[in-house]
């Protein structure tokens, strides 16, 4: 039986974050031999713009994954935040990497909130088993990360849709912190792959 296909994404730099470790984490997971035992993993780094967040469904349609695991940087966070929903709004306070501010409503006629389809409690449990500090979050903010979650969820509704997960990561300070983040990322990916395989 073939393993499920997982698309892992991270983001590029944005104002205030000239280097984005979520991109490094996505690329690491695509190379991970441990993860490869459970899934066929491909990685993509998304520019941190509202335009590219809105284009994410095209990438998903092209790749046809069984699950999508997105990572984004929450610079002020101290723990991993596994997001449970995306909201149909954007903040006017912060410009994206292209200098564009978000629209108050991302998609007209769409629901205000969409819940992620991944088994978030199991992802949380697996992350914590690696020693990572992690929690569930019901507020992904009003920036491009939230926009990516919402666009991905809105475009993939239905029984045959891929599982969608999003994890906000804290800024890792030093090699040990990055290594711990990689272990947690592998654990989350493997849990998602197993859930996607069972869903087939």
Helices and strands as residue ranges (DSSP letters): E 4-11, H 21-31, H 33-36, E 39-46, H 50-63, E 67-73, E 80-83, E 85-87, E 113-115, H 120-129, E 134-137, H 144-155, E 163-169, H 175-199
